[in-house]
Amino acid sequence: LLRGDVLVVEKLPGAYQRTKRGDIVLFNPPESLTKIITNNGSKLSSTSLFVKRIVGLPGDQNIRLDDEGNVEINGKSAVGPDRTLCADEPLRLIDRQLREGNGKELKELGPSDVYVLGDCKAVSVDSRVWGALPKE
């Protein structure tokens, strides 16, 4: 996704069952992210929504974050967009979040969990930081 792109969101029955790798999802921040944000002294609006791309599905195994912030799932690089679309953020504020992130290494995604990444890895707060996203 690039700045200015338009999203059409499906909110119909059955959308959950049709979710596949590469889909873009719009969701409220998970509780684990809300805790991270409030622990850092910030706040989220009750209407805050996140846009991310699904790269890991229920049952995927051996999710691992490498030293460059790239993700491997099931022993292969996570399939997704060209995640270098954004220029690196000069202060590297995301680095601390990645070092301490809940999604650095997961053995297996649960039956209702997905792993999501933002299209701009230099600044994206995503599953690398908060871990698995429940599909609820």
Secondary structure, 3 states (H helix, E strand, C coil): CCCCCCCCCCCCCCCCCCCCCCCEEEECCCHHHHHHHHHCCCCCCCCCCEEEEEEECCCCEEEEECCCCCEEECCEECCCCCCECCCCCCCCCHHHHHHCCCCCEEEECCCCEEEEECCECCCCCCHHHHCCEECC
